[in-house]
Amino acid sequence: MVKKILTRFAVAKKPASNGDTVYRSPRIYLPTKLTDDSSFPFKEGDILSVKVNGRKVMIQRVQRAIGQRNGAGEPSKK
C-alpha cells in the first residue's frame, strides 16, 4: 500500500489554433504506482472536488445526484 509519493506540479503550454494565443494547462501528475494501488480511493470517471486549504490541496469524491449521469454536474437529457 502506497501512503506517500513525490510528484510534481507542471504547466503545459498549448498554442491556440490561430497561433496568437498560448493556453496554460496546469497539471499535478499522480504516478501509476499510486493510482494502481488497490487502496487508491478514486476511479476513472469519478467527479472530484478540489479545495486549497493553506498549503494543502484536498481532493474528495463528489456523489452524483440522481439524474446526473453525463459529465461533471451536467443534468441528463430526457
RORO-389875 format. One record per residue (C-alpha): x, y, z; residue in one letter. Coordinates in steps of 0.001 Angstrom, whole numbers, plus 524288, in hexadecimal, padded with zeros to 5 digits. Each point is the difference from the previous one (the first is absolute). Layout:
BEGIN
X|Y|Z|A
...
//
This chain:
BEGIN
80000|80000|80000|M
805A4|80D13|7FBB7|V
7FD30|80A8E|80A2A|K
80908|80ABD|7FB2C|K
806DA|802EE|7F334|I
8072E|80B9F|7FA24|L
7FAF6|80650|7F3A1|T
80091|80D1F|7F961|R
7F75C|80B28|7FBAB|F
801D8|80336|7F19B|A
7FA28|809B4|7F682|V
7FEAC|7FBB2|7F1DB|A
7FF0F|80AF6|7F610|K
7F772|7FDDA|7F40E|K
7FEE9|80968|7F489|P
7F25D|80388|7FB69|A
7FC1A|7FCB3|7F212|S
801C0|80E3C|7FC00|N
80E15|7FF9A|804CC|G
7FED6|80CFC|80749|D
7FBFF|7FAC7|80D4E|T
806AB|7F635|808E3|V
7F77A|7F8CF|809C5|Y
80554|7FB06|80CF0|R
7FBB4|7F28F|80495|S
80434|7FDD9|80E35|P
80188|7F1C9|8042A|R
80352|7F828|80BF3|I
80535|7F2CA|7FBF9|Y
7FBFD|7F42F|807EE|L
8095A|7F4BF|7FD88|P
7FA3E|7F301|7FBAF|T
80648|7F98A|80BC8|K
7F69A|8080D|8084E|L
7F3B5|7FF98|7F792|T
800D5|7F15E|7FD17|D
8010E|7FCAA|80E73|D
7F3CE|7F8EA|804C0|S
7FE64|809D4|80B19|S
7FFB3|80BF2|7F6DE|F
7F2B2|8062F|802D4|P
7FC47|804F5|7F25E|F
7FBE9|7F93A|7F376|K
7FFF3|804C5|7F1FD|E
7F420|80899|7FDA4|G
7FE27|80412|80E3C|D
7FBB4|80E15|80208|I
809BE|8066B|80937|L
7FF8C|80C3E|8084F|S
80D0E|80702|801BE|V
80203|80987|80B30|K
80C21|807C3|803A2|V
80191|80154|80EB1|N
80C3A|807D5|8032D|G
80B45|7F820|7FA4F|R
7F7E8|7F3A8|7FE5D|K
7F7D3|7FB48|7F496|V
7F467|7F7D1|8042F|M
7F936|7F729|7F61E|I
7F325|7F915|802A6|Q
7F6A8|7F7F7|7F7CC|R
7F2EC|806B4|7FDBD|V
7F3A5|7F7E6|7FFA2|Q
7F88E|80198|7F357|R
7F1FB|80439|801CE|A
7F569|7F732|7FA74|I
7FE07|803A5|7F1D2|G
80DF3|804D3|7FE2B|Q
805F5|7F529|7F7E9|R
80739|8086F|7F628|N
80C4E|80809|8023E|G
8037D|807CB|80C0D|A
7F33D|804DD|80573|G
7F8DD|8004E|7F30D|E
7F1D8|7FB85|80149|P
7FC13|7F4B7|7F755|S
7F7BB|80303|7F418|K
7F2CF|7F926|7FF6B|K
//
